[in-house]
Amino acid sequence: MSPMCEYKRGMQMSNITNGIVFMVTSSFGFALMMAFAKMLSNHLPSMEIVFFRSFVMVLIVLVFYGYNYSQHKFPKKKKKGGWGKLTIRVFMGGLAMMSIFYNIATIPLGTATAFAQSVPIYAVIMGVLFLKERVSIATVLATLLGFVGILLISNPDFNGISWINVLVGIFSGVSMAVAFVTLRTLKPYFDNVFLILAFGVGNAFLGICGMFLPFDGIGGFTVPNLWEWFLIVCMGASGTLGQHFLNKAYINAPVGIVAPIDYSRIVFSIFLGFMLGDTLPNLLTSVGITLIILSGLLIAMPALLSDLRKIRQSSIQKKYP
């Protein structure tokens, strides 16, 4: 093999390695964000936390990407249309975040994260219903396996969470799946930075609306003290870094390789939740979380094998042109 081919192959594997590292970093960043949100939930209402998480993210994105946006004549659209789909993406993603933050405040962090990470299970159904995607029998079986996991972590008789938390957790996964499926249709219309900004602005607005809800611990507004402002900044910064490294992971490596690694977020969340005083998951909840992770890995397996096959074929072609 020529030195140039060796160099290109090394660069290809380096990009994959970087993508994996970026995804692990992203997962830890999002887990940190949820941990900071849980710390704040002892002092601030859930909807106020949603607002500050989104508002800080928007400020950070504007500071770091403002110059690039000015060069693109903000906002830049790739083609006309897409505003209706963008509204659905922002609204459903906002509802998902509100649901997730409510569960973060009221149940163990690992269980709340497991509900949120059940997105691929619902995304398969959404893809079939709305995008007319064809799925294999293996994907259907993996989806059913994931539902068994959801049933196990949703049983109030064994894990001590209320039916409200169960319904909110399932709703968070369903609404986030709708948001992700819609996001896949927005690439022809908007660039990535604008989508992040729109999501942040929309969530901040929904957070403000949520403050008017007449429920203790959910609506209302409490003026943060100095320590709480520090936690708010940390929450927004860690969430923004999580989003940043998530984008870099998908840029550097194939989706099928890096997407399953995001399930490390559940492991990070269980550890951080334990550090904050959560009890460790019981046996049934642990089995349920494991089944959800396994389901997601099996759903991603065809894409993973396909990407690995393409990388191998590319290496062979470079070795024997």
C-alpha positions in Angstrom: 0.0 0.0 0.0 1.3 3.4 -1.0 2.1 6.0 1.8 -0.8 8.2 0.5 -3.3 5.3 0.8 -2.0 4.5 4.3 -2.4 8.2 5.2 -6.0 8.4 3.8 -7.0 5.2 5.6 -5.4 6.5 8.8 -7.4 9.7 8.5 -10.6 7.8 7.9 -10.1 5.7 11.0 -9.1 8.8 12.9 -12.3 10.5 11.9 -14.3 7.5 13.2 -12.4 7.5 16.5 -12.9 11.2 16.8 -16.6 10.7 16.1 -16.9 8.1 18.9 -15.0 10.4 21.3 -17.2 13.3 20.4 -20.4 11.2 21.0 -19.2 10.0 24.4 -18.4 13.6 25.3 -21.8 14.7 24.0 -23.6 12.1 26.1 -21.7 13.1 29.2 -22.5 16.8 28.5 -26.2 16.1 28.3 -26.1 13.9 31.4 -24.4 16.8 33.2 -27.1 19.2 32.0 -29.8 16.9 33.4 -27.8 16.6 36.7 -27.7 20.4 37.0 -31.4 20.6 36.2 -32.1 18.1 39.0 -30.1 20.2 41.4 -32.0 23.3 40.4 -35.4 21.5 40.7 -35.0 21.7 44.5 -35.2 25.4 44.3 -36.9 26.5 41.0 -40.1 25.4 39.2 -39.6 23.0 36.2 -40.8 25.5 33.6 -38.5 28.2 34.8 -35.6 25.7 34.4 -36.8 24.9 30.9 -36.7 28.6 30.1 -33.2 29.2 31.5 -31.8 26.1 29.9 -33.0 27.3 26.5 -32.2 31.0 27.0 -28.6 30.3 28.1 -28.2 28.0 25.1 -29.4 30.7 22.7 -27.0 33.3 24.2 -24.1 30.9 23.9 -24.9 29.9 20.3 -25.3 33.5 19.3 -21.9 34.4 20.8 -20.0 31.6 19.2 -21.8 31.4 15.9 -23.0 35.0 15.4 -20.1 35.8 13.1 -20.8 32.8 10.9 -24.4 33.7 10.7 -23.7 37.2 9.7 -21.7 35.8 6.8 -24.7 33.7 5.8 -27.1 36.6 5.9 -29.1 35.4 8.9 -31.4 33.5 8.6 -30.2 31.5 5.6 -32.6 29.1 3.9 -31.6 26.4 1.5 -35.0 26.4 -0.3 -38.4 27.9 0.2 -40.9 26.5 2.7 -40.4 24.3 5.7 -41.8 26.7 8.3 -44.7 24.5 9.2 -42.5 21.5 9.8 -40.1 23.7 11.8 -42.9 24.8 14.0 -43.9 21.2 14.7 -40.3 20.3 15.4 -39.9 23.2 17.9 -43.2 22.6 19.5 -42.9 18.9 20.0 -39.3 19.1 21.0 -40.3 21.8 23.5 -43.0 19.6 25.0 -40.5 16.7 25.2 -38.1 18.9 27.1 -40.8 20.1 29.5 -41.8 16.5 30.2 -38.2 15.4 30.7 -37.4 18.2 33.1 -40.6 17.4 35.1 -39.5 13.8 35.5 -35.9 14.8 36.3 -37.3 16.8 39.2 -39.6 14.0 40.5 -38.0 10.6 39.8 -34.4 9.2 39.8 -32.3 10.7 37.0 -31.4 7.4 35.4 -35.1 6.4 35.0 -36.0 9.8 33.6 -33.1 9.5 31.1 -34.2 6.0 30.2 -37.7 7.2 29.3 -36.1 10.0 27.2 -33.7 7.6 25.5 -36.6 5.4 24.3 -36.9 7.7 21.3 -35.7 5.1 18.6 -38.5 2.8 19.6 -41.1 5.4 18.8 -39.1 6.8 15.9 -39.4 3.4 14.1 -43.2 3.6 14.3 -43.2 7.3 13.3 -41.0 6.5 10.3 -43.4 3.8 9.1 -46.5 5.8 9.6 -45.4 9.2 8.3 -42.4 8.7 6.2 -43.5 5.4 4.7 -40.2 3.8 5.7 -39.8 0.0 5.3 -38.4 -1.9 8.3 -37.2 -5.4 8.7 -38.6 -8.1 10.9 -35.5 -7.7 13.1 -36.3 -4.0 13.6 -39.9 -4.9 14.5 -38.7 -7.4 17.1 -36.2 -5.0 18.5 -39.0 -2.4 18.8 -41.1 -4.9 20.7 -38.2 -5.7 23.0 -37.9 -2.0 23.8 -41.6 -1.8 24.7 -41.1 -4.6 27.1 -38.3 -2.5 28.7 -40.6 0.5 28.9 -43.3 -1.6 30.6 -40.7 -2.8 33.2 -39.5 0.7 34.1 -43.2 2.0 34.0 -44.6 -0.3 36.7 -45.3 1.8 39.8 -45.8 -1.3 41.9 -42.1 -2.2 41.6 -40.1 1.0 41.0 -42.0 3.5 43.2 -42.8 6.1 40.6 -46.3 7.4 40.0 -48.5 6.9 37.0 -48.1 10.6 36.2 -44.4 10.1 35.8 -45.0 7.0 33.7 -47.3 8.9 31.3 -45.0 12.0 31.2 -42.0 9.7 30.5 -43.8 7.9 27.7 -45.0 11.2 26.3 -41.4 12.6 26.4 -40.2 9.7 24.2 -43.1 10.0 21.8 -42.9 13.8 21.4 -39.2 13.7 21.0 -39.5 11.0 18.3 -42.0 13.2 16.4 -39.5 16.1 16.7 -36.6 13.9 15.4 -38.6 12.5 12.5 -39.6 16.0 11.6 -36.0 17.2 11.9 -35.0 14.7 9.2 -37.3 16.5 6.8 -35.9 20.0 7.5 -32.3 19.6 6.2 -33.3 20.9 2.7 -34.7 24.1 4.2 -32.5 25.3 7.1 -28.9 25.0 8.2 -28.0 23.3 11.4 -27.2 26.5 13.4 -30.5 28.0 12.6 -32.3 24.9 13.7 -30.5 25.0 17.0 -31.4 28.6 17.5 -35.0 28.1 16.5 -35.2 25.2 19.0 -33.7 27.3 21.8 -36.0 30.3 21.1 -39.1 28.1 20.8 -38.3 26.3 24.1 -37.6 29.5 25.9 -41.0 30.8 24.8 -42.7 27.5 25.9 -40.9 27.8 29.2 -42.3 31.3 29.7 -45.8 30.0 28.9 -45.3 27.1 31.3 -44.6 29.5 34.1 -48.3 30.4 34.1 -49.4 26.9 34.9 -51.1 26.8 38.3 -49.2 23.8 39.7 -46.7 23.8 42.5 -43.2 22.9 41.4 -44.1 23.3 37.7 -45.4 26.9 37.1 -44.4 30.1 38.7 -41.1 32.1 38.9 -38.5 32.2 41.7 -35.7 34.8 41.5 -32.5 32.7 41.5 -29.8 33.4 44.1 -26.1 33.5 43.2 -25.5 29.8 43.5 -28.6 29.0 41.4 -27.4 31.4 38.7 -24.1 29.5 38.7 -26.1 26.2 38.2 -28.2 27.8 35.5 -25.0 28.8 33.5 -23.5 25.4 34.0 -26.7 23.7 32.9 -26.9 25.8 29.7 -23.2 25.5 29.0 -23.2 21.7 29.4 -26.3 21.3 27.3 -24.8 23.5 24.5 -21.5 21.6 24.6 -23.5 18.4 24.4 -25.3 19.6 21.3 -22.0 20.9 19.8 -20.2 17.6 20.2 -23.3 15.7 19.0 -23.1 17.6 15.7 -19.3 17.0 15.5 -19.8 13.3 16.1 -22.3 13.0 13.2 -20.0 15.1 11.0 -16.9 13.0 11.6 -18.3 9.5 11.6 -21.2 7.5 10.1 -24.5 7.7 11.9 -24.7 4.0 12.3 -21.5 3.9 14.3 -21.9 6.9 16.6 -25.7 6.9 17.3 -25.7 3.8 19.5 -23.0 5.3 21.7 -25.5 7.9 22.9 -27.0 5.3 25.2 -24.0 5.8 27.4 -26.0 8.9 28.6 -28.2 6.5 30.7 -25.1 5.1 32.4 -23.7 8.6 33.1 -27.1 9.7 34.4 -27.5 6.8 36.8 -24.0 7.6 38.2 -24.6 11.3 38.5 -28.1 10.7 40.0 -26.5 8.4 42.6 -24.0 11.1 43.4 -26.9 13.5 44.0 -28.7 11.1 46.3 -30.8 8.9 44.0 -31.2 5.3 44.9 -29.8 2.8 42.4 -32.4 1.2 40.1 -34.0 -2.0 41.4 -33.7 -5.3 39.5 -36.8 -4.9 37.3 -35.9 -1.3 36.5 -32.4 -2.3 35.7 -33.6 -5.1 33.4 -36.0 -2.6 31.7 -33.2 0.0 31.2 -31.0 -2.8 29.7 -33.8 -3.9 27.3 -34.3 -0.3 26.1 -30.5 0.1 25.5 -30.4 -3.3 23.8 -33.4 -2.4 21.6 -31.8 0.8 20.5 -28.5 -1.0 19.7 -30.4 -3.7 17.6 -32.4 -1.0 15.8 -29.1 0.8 14.9 -27.3 -2.5 14.0 -28.2 -2.5 10.3 -26.8 1.0 9.9 -23.7 0.1 11.9 -23.0 -3.0 9.7 -23.7 -1.1 6.5 -21.3 1.7 7.5 -18.6 -0.8 8.6 -19.0 -2.6 5.2 -18.6 0.7 3.3 -15.5 1.5 5.3 -14.0 -1.9 4.6 -14.9 -1.7 0.8 -13.4 1.8 0.7 -10.2 0.5 2.3 -10.0 -2.4 -0.2 -10.5 -0.2 -3.2 -7.7 2.1 -2.0 -5.4 -0.8 -1.4 -6.2 -2.4 -4.7 -7.3 0.4 -7.1 
